[in-house]
């Protein structure tokens, strides 16, 4: 086996390196700074080891550690001194490395040992092919789609805080479903404009109706009915002491500003995602309801489709696979989703499935069927199963480079 194995334990300041010979014996181990100079030193030592041993192949591996290893991976890929050798780079799932290390219970925990474990894992060769994408277009798109994922999470958390603040200020309006959305323009205008339930209850019905009509841009079919419901809810709301009410007005106003700011960020990200997505030809946008943003989120995580041999491999990579519990003649029918997987890919697949359910008859029927099969966690289960069904479709579309043709009802 004409290969050198290099395990790298990445840290924010230093990288521990372990160079392993083809037979599993140690060549050397050392530490370098996690910067350009350290990467250059690492490369020189690896090249020296290859030449010393007369080897032509090298496999380098490191754990996925947020942003700390990305620069090093790019450097190793572009480094000219390593380009004359046959090199492979693997970014390993930390869980996989940990499980591999469990086979050596006597090993202590330190950076040098972790680098050794990574190198030994590479030597055994049971490495997923779906860990590292060497096309920078996918990485650029991934930066944007993951930023959008976090922005959506922030918006969801802010909306929850907002509802808590709203209950404090207008408990009745928080309890009643008066507006189609408490985050719409008309609803937020009411919550911001009126400082207390008494102010909202005291305004004339005509004035409140006009206010709601203007802020809702004439979209309410019966604004007077909405105004009456708002005033009734205001009268039934708790009253706060003035000092507490004033503070609640302040935090509610800040929460509304935060939601608006995050929504602006998401719109800007969506626009840039669509622009970057134009550089990656694909057929996913032919699926109704998915659109360029969800398609981009899926493509950014999958990368080149040929990295995956089957749709089951993609599903497992996304965490849309169910654990198995079997012993002898017994096999459990009800099992949970596996706990591992790419949460970004899982999110975009589930969002795409949810959109497809609204736009495609076949997927709507499938979702409804799975929803009715159980009495609890109905939506969550049905959506996960629909997303798993969607994986099969997306795999075929990307593999065959063909457009989606819906099944006729």
Secondary structure, DSSP 8 states (H G I E B T S, - for coil): --EEEEEEEE-SSEEEEEEE-TTS-EEEEEEEESSHHHHHHHHHHHHHHHHHHT--EEEEEEE--TTTTHHHHHHHHH-HHHHTSEEEEEEE-HHHHHHHHTT-TT---SHHHHHHHHHHHHHHT---SSS----HHHHHHHHHHHHHHHHHHHHHHHHHHHHHHHHHH-HHHHHS--SS-TTSHHHHHHHHH-SSHHHHHHS-HHHHHHHHHHHTTT--TTHHHHHHHHHHHHHTS----HHHHHHHHHHHHHHHHHHHHHHHHHHHHHHHHHHHHTTS--SGGGSTTTHHHHHHHHHHHH-SGGG-SSHHHHHHHHT--B---EETTEE-S---B-S-S-HHHHHHHHHHHHHHHHH-HHHHHHHHHHHHT-SSSHHHHHHHHHHHHHHHHHHHHHHHT--------
